[in-house]
Amino acid sequence: MGFWKKACTPLLLVGLASPALVNCDMLGSLPGMDCPAMKDGNFAALKFEGGAQVEGELKGFLESVYAFHKTTIDMEVGLIESCAELGKALDMDEKTLEAKPADGEGAKKVCGAVADKVKAMINAAGGASLTVEIGEPTCSIDIDAMVACLGECGSPIDPGDFKASCKGGELSGKCSAECDGTCSLEAGAKCAGECGGTCKGKCDGKKSDASCSGKCEGECSGTCKVAAKGSCEGTCTGGCSAKIEAPKCTGTFEPPSVDASCQLNCTAKTAATATCTPPKVKIKLEGEGSTDITKLIAGLETALPKIVTIQIGTGKRLVEAGKGLVEKGKALPQVATKGGLKAVGCIAKAASLSVSASASISLNVEASANIGGSVSGGT
């Protein structure tokens, strides 16, 4: 972590590595180089030299970095809470499970302690072992948020077939007419289909109160998916006979004829609006399980889907958004010089925030992977 803490120009924004932006501490101490907007998010009052085009390009990038950094903080908060939830289920000391987001260090502390506890419990289980099967979470981009962002960026799109703009994924949303595909019901709903969590009722015709990999007849703690050919009270994926409401895309939303700069900015800015469906987690006990192992299984079934969602779902999205900022950042040093001293200072502040974001993503993914590794390592 020493490199992350000391570096001024981040790996995510290698395009900003110009001599004028290398010494962040020095730049921050010069008159007129402070950039309050990168602290409070108030970009409306931010003014640069060089005309409207230069100002718009710089402000768009700064807003994207600010939003990107905020999203990584939310990611760490969610991971701390999920790991702490598992730790509490294992009767760990609550003081050990407390931490604040700190560029990934908070998640590293809490999740690391929980992973050690999980390893110790499995190692103490004797002849018992666990086999864990984990699916992949499905994450969706809020298309309405992307459309609004593109319009504000100066690259509005005409309403049309959003399905054609959803690259590498599927279009889903609320369908007030006939859904031709799959209908997903929210957690806690009465389910008569495939449950992505714990089924309270019957699983494949047998009484159940545990993780269900088949048809659940009862209440599902995760998302319930049912084949749909008619009305859908949940989220419809596959096609709707009417205009789909609150549309989302499980891939990348790339409308035709959109300015590339706006596309990159909006992908980063709307990363926080993505929602993820937790994956299925199936845990099988081999051998005789103790009371502690029973607690561990129950805790893993509840917390592990959330942890994996952050690791694979959110983490993957943020890495992709970061790549977009890299491309956008390559041209910023030259543009910043046209915007004056304040612009150079703001770009330096953005580079500093990106250091924190980069460190946080790396440590969060590592911390969440440690939980899964503690189970597989123990078996």
C-alpha positions in Angstrom: 0.0 0.0 0.0 3.0 2.3 0.4 3.1 3.0 -3.4 -0.6 3.8 -3.5 -0.3 6.3 -0.6 2.7 8.0 -2.0 2.0 8.2 -5.7 0.5 11.4 -7.0 -0.3 10.3 -10.6 -2.4 7.1 -10.2 -2.3 4.0 -12.4 -5.9 4.6 -13.3 -5.1 7.9 -14.8 -1.7 7.4 -16.4 -2.8 9.9 -19.1 -2.3 12.7 -16.5 1.4 12.0 -16.0 2.8 15.3 -17.1 5.5 17.2 -15.3 3.1 20.0 -14.5 0.9 17.5 -12.5 3.4 15.3 -10.8 3.9 17.1 -7.4 0.4 17.2 -6.0 1.5 18.6 -2.6 3.3 21.5 -4.3 0.4 22.3 -6.6 -2.0 22.4 -3.7 0.0 25.0 -1.9 0.2 27.5 -4.8 -2.3 30.4 -4.8 -5.4 29.7 -6.9 -4.6 25.9 -7.2 -7.2 24.7 -4.6 -10.3 23.0 -6.1 -13.2 22.9 -3.5 -15.5 21.3 -6.1 -13.5 18.1 -5.8 -14.4 18.0 -2.1 -18.0 19.1 -2.1 -19.1 18.2 -5.6 -20.4 21.7 -6.4 -19.3 22.0 -10.0 -21.9 24.5 -11.0 -19.9 27.5 -9.7 -16.6 26.2 -11.1 -15.2 28.4 -13.9 -12.1 28.0 -16.1 -10.4 30.0 -18.7 -10.3 28.9 -22.4 -13.9 29.1 -23.4 -17.0 27.0 -23.1 -15.6 23.9 -24.8 -12.5 23.7 -22.6 -14.6 24.4 -19.5 -17.2 21.7 -20.5 -14.6 19.1 -21.2 -12.7 19.7 -17.9 -15.8 19.9 -15.7 -17.3 16.7 -17.3 -14.1 14.8 -16.5 -13.9 16.2 -12.9 -17.5 15.3 -12.2 -16.8 11.8 -13.5 -13.8 11.3 -11.2 -15.7 12.7 -8.2 -18.6 10.4 -8.8 -16.3 7.4 -9.4 -14.5 8.1 -6.1 -17.8 8.3 -4.2 -18.9 5.0 -5.7 -15.7 3.3 -4.4 -16.4 4.6 -1.0 -19.9 3.1 -1.1 -18.4 -0.1 -2.3 -16.2 -0.3 0.7 -19.0 0.6 3.1 -21.1 -2.3 1.7 -18.3 -4.7 2.0 -17.6 -3.8 5.6 -21.3 -4.2 6.4 -21.5 -7.6 4.7 -18.4 -9.0 6.3 -19.5 -7.7 9.7 -22.8 -9.4 9.2 -21.1 -12.7 8.7 -18.8 -12.1 11.7 -21.8 -11.4 14.0 -23.4 -14.6 12.9 -20.2 -16.3 14.0 -20.3 -14.6 17.4 -17.3 -12.4 16.8 -16.5 -9.4 19.0 -18.3 -6.4 17.5 -15.3 -4.1 18.1 -13.3 -6.3 15.7 -16.0 -5.8 13.1 -16.1 -2.0 13.2 -14.2 0.1 10.7 -14.7 3.2 8.5 -14.0 3.3 4.8 -10.3 4.2 4.3 -9.2 3.5 0.7 -10.0 -0.2 1.2 -8.1 -0.5 4.5 -11.4 -0.7 6.5 -12.7 -3.6 4.4 -9.3 -5.3 4.6 -9.4 -5.1 8.4 -13.0 -6.4 8.9 -13.0 -9.0 6.1 -9.6 -10.2 7.0 -10.6 -10.9 10.6 -13.8 -12.7 9.5 -11.8 -14.8 7.0 -9.4 -15.9 9.8 -12.4 -16.8 11.9 -13.9 -18.9 9.1 -10.6 -20.7 8.5 -10.3 -21.5 12.2 -13.8 -22.9 12.4 -13.4 -25.1 9.4 -10.0 -26.3 10.6 -11.5 -27.2 14.0 -14.4 -29.1 12.3 -12.4 -32.4 12.2 -13.8 -34.7 9.6 -16.5 -32.3 8.4 -15.9 -30.3 5.3 -17.8 -27.8 3.2 -18.3 -27.6 -0.6 -19.4 -24.2 -1.8 -20.8 -23.5 -5.3 -21.1 -19.8 -6.2 -22.8 -18.4 -9.2 -22.1 -15.1 -10.8 -24.1 -12.0 -9.9 -26.0 -10.1 -12.6 -25.5 -6.4 -12.7 -27.7 -3.9 -14.6 -27.1 -0.3 -15.8 -29.8 2.2 -15.2 -30.6 3.3 -18.8 -32.6 6.4 -17.7 -29.6 7.6 -15.8 -27.3 7.2 -18.8 -29.8 8.9 -21.1 -30.1 11.9 -18.7 -26.3 12.1 -18.4 -25.7 12.0 -22.1 -28.2 14.8 -22.6 -26.5 17.0 -20.0 -23.1 16.2 -21.6 -24.3 17.6 -25.0 -24.9 14.2 -26.7 -28.6 13.6 -26.4 -30.1 10.4 -27.9 -33.5 9.9 -29.5 -35.8 7.5 -27.8 -35.8 4.3 -29.7 -34.9 0.6 -29.4 -32.8 0.5 -26.2 -32.4 -3.2 -26.8 -30.1 -2.5 -29.8 -27.9 -0.2 -27.6 -27.5 -2.8 -24.9 -24.2 -4.4 -25.9 -23.2 -7.8 -24.4 -26.3 -8.1 -22.2 -30.0 -8.2 -22.0 -32.6 -5.4 -21.6 -35.0 -5.7 -18.7 -37.5 -3.5 -16.8 -41.1 -3.1 -15.7 -43.6 -4.5 -18.2 -47.2 -3.3 -17.9 -48.3 -5.6 -20.7 -47.2 -9.1 -21.7 -43.7 -10.3 -20.7 -42.2 -12.8 -23.2 -39.2 -14.2 -21.3 -38.3 -14.3 -17.6 -40.0 -12.5 -14.8 -37.9 -11.9 -11.7 -39.6 -11.2 -8.4 -37.9 -9.2 -5.6 -36.5 -10.9 -2.4 -39.1 -11.9 0.1 -41.8 -12.5 -2.5 -43.9 -15.6 -2.8 -42.1 -17.7 -5.3 -43.2 -20.5 -7.6 -40.0 -20.7 -9.7 -36.2 -20.8 -9.4 -35.0 -19.2 -6.2 -31.6 -17.4 -6.0 -31.4 -17.7 -2.2 -32.9 -19.4 0.8 -36.3 -21.0 0.2 -38.8 -21.1 3.1 -41.4 -23.6 2.0 -40.7 -26.4 -0.4 -37.7 -26.9 -2.7 -38.4 -29.3 -5.6 -41.3 -30.6 -3.6 -39.4 -31.2 -0.4 -39.7 -29.2 2.8 -37.0 -26.6 2.9 -35.6 -23.8 5.0 -32.2 -23.5 3.3 -30.5 -22.7 0.0 -32.5 -24.0 -2.9 -31.1 -24.7 -6.4 -34.4 -25.8 -7.8 -38.0 -24.7 -7.8 -39.1 -23.0 -4.7 -42.7 -23.0 -3.5 -42.8 -20.5 -0.7 -40.9 -17.4 0.2 -37.5 -16.8 -1.5 -34.8 -14.7 0.3 -33.2 -14.0 -3.1 -34.5 -13.2 -6.6 -37.2 -15.6 -7.8 -37.2 -16.3 -11.6 -40.3 -17.7 -13.3 -41.0 -18.3 -17.0 -43.3 -15.6 -18.1 -45.8 -15.4 -20.9 -48.2 -12.8 -19.7 -48.3 -10.2 -16.9 -45.2 -9.7 -14.7 -45.3 -8.1 -11.3 -41.5 -8.0 -11.1 -38.7 -7.3 -13.6 -39.2 -8.6 -17.2 -36.3 -9.8 -19.2 -36.6 -11.0 -22.8 -39.2 -8.8 -24.3 -42.3 -6.8 -23.5 -45.3 -6.2 -25.8 -45.4 -2.5 -24.7 -42.8 0.1 -23.9 -40.6 -1.2 -21.1 -40.4 1.1 -18.0 -37.3 1.9 -15.9 -35.2 0.0 -18.5 -31.9 -1.6 -17.4 -29.0 -3.2 -19.4 -26.9 -6.1 -18.1 -24.2 -5.3 -20.6 -22.8 -1.9 -21.7 -25.2 0.8 -22.9 -23.7 2.2 -26.1 -26.3 4.1 -28.2 -25.2 4.8 -31.8 -23.8 8.3 -32.7 -22.9 9.2 -29.2 -19.8 11.4 -28.5 -17.1 9.1 -27.3 -16.0 11.6 -24.6 -19.6 11.8 -23.2 -19.9 8.0 -23.3 -16.7 7.6 -21.1 -17.8 10.3 -18.7 -21.3 9.0 -18.3 -20.2 5.4 -17.8 -18.0 6.5 -14.9 -20.7 8.9 -13.4 -23.5 6.4 -13.5 -21.5 3.5 -12.1 -23.2 4.0 -8.8 -26.7 3.5 -10.4 -25.9 0.0 -11.4 -27.8 -2.7 -9.4 -26.8 -6.3 -9.0 -28.7 -9.4 -8.4 -26.8 -11.6 -5.8 -25.6 -15.0 -7.1 -26.8 -18.4 -6.0 -24.8 -19.9 -3.2 -25.1 -23.6 -2.6 -23.3 -25.0 0.5 -22.9 -28.8 1.0 -21.8 -30.3 4.3 -19.8 -33.5 4.2 -19.4 -35.4 7.5 -21.0 -34.6 10.8 -21.4 -30.9 11.5 -21.0 -29.2 14.9 -23.1 -26.3 16.2 -20.3 -24.0 15.0 -20.4 -25.4 11.5 -24.2 -25.0 11.4 -23.7 -21.3 12.4 -21.1 -20.9 9.7 -23.3 -22.4 7.0 -26.2 -20.2 8.0 -24.0 -17.1 8.0 -22.4 -17.9 4.7 -25.7 -18.4 3.0 -26.8 -15.0 4.1 -23.6 -12.9 3.7 -21.6 -14.6 1.0 -24.0 -13.7 -1.9 -23.6 -10.0 -0.9 -19.9 -10.3 -0.6 -19.5 -12.0 -4.0 -21.8 -9.4 -5.6 -19.5 -6.6 -4.4 -16.3 -8.5 -5.5 -17.4 -9.7 -8.9 -20.4 -7.4 -9.8 -19.5 -4.0 -8.5 -15.7 -4.5 -8.8 -16.0 -5.5 -12.4 -18.1 -2.4 -13.2 -15.7 -0.1 -11.5 -12.7 -1.5 -13.2 -14.4 -0.9 -16.6 -15.3 2.6 -15.6 -11.7 3.2 -14.6 -10.5 2.1 -18.0 -12.7 4.7 -19.5 -11.2 7.4 -17.3 -7.8 6.3 -18.4 -8.7 7.0 -22.0 -10.3 10.3 -21.2 -7.4 11.4 -19.0 -4.8 11.0 -21.7 -5.7 14.4 -23.3 -6.4 16.3 -20.1 -2.9 17.8 -19.3 -2.9 19.7 -22.6 -6.5 20.8 -22.1 -5.9 21.8 -18.5 -3.1 24.3 -19.5 -5.7 26.1 -21.6 -8.0 26.4 -18.7 -5.5 28.2 -16.5 -3.9 27.7 -13.1 -7.2 26.6 -11.4 -7.8 24.0 -14.1 -4.4 22.5 -13.5 -5.0 22.4 -9.8 -8.4 20.7 -10.2 -6.9 18.0 -12.5 -4.2 17.4 -9.8 -6.9 17.0 -7.2 -8.7 14.6 -9.5 -5.5 12.6 -9.9 -5.3 12.4 -6.1 -8.9 11.2 -5.7 -8.2 8.6 -8.4 -5.3 7.3 -6.3 -7.7 6.7 -3.4 -10.3 5.1 -5.8 -7.7 2.8 -7.3 -6.4 1.6 -3.9 -9.9 1.1 -2.7 -11.0 -1.1 -5.6 -7.9 -3.2 -5.4 -8.2 -3.8 -1.6 -11.9 -4.3 -1.7 -11.7 -7.0 -4.3 -8.8 -8.6 -2.4 -10.7 -8.5 0.9 -13.9 -10.0 -0.5 -11.9 -12.8 -2.2 -10.3 -13.6 1.1 -13.8 -14.7 2.5 -14.3 -17.1 -0.3 -10.7 -18.3 -0.1 -11.1 -19.0 3.6 -13.9 -21.5 2.9 -12.2 -23.2 0.0 -8.8 -23.2 1.8 -10.4 -24.8 4.8 -11.9 -27.6 2.7 
